[in-house]
Amino acid sequence: MVYVLGTGFKVKDYVAWKADFDDYKAGRRESGQGDYRIFHTPDDPNNLVLLVEWDSLENAKTFMESSKLRELEHESHVTDPGETFYLVEVDEGTLD
């Protein structure tokens, strides 16, 4: 599985940003995005960490480097896109 981890991702208003994020669900799905998790730091609900599943590394990079993503970030008042890391899962386990 391939993931994109976005850290230090800051938005002006989480509720407004999340509404815009949800509005582009079909476009994200078409681009190859799968499930996601959104976290925020304990002291700032607008300072986010995103973990997003993708169907391929190529599709993840294409979307993350696209002008469409820059446009969406601008429209949804992203104040800092933070850092992006591409991750390929090599193992998973439990403590059982």
Buried (B, 14 or more C-beta within 10 A) or exposed (E): EBBBBBBEBBBEEBEEBBEBBEEBEEEBEEBBBEEBEBEBEEEEEBBBBBBBBBBEBEBBBBBBEEEEBEEBBEEBBBBEBBEBEEBEEEEEEEEE
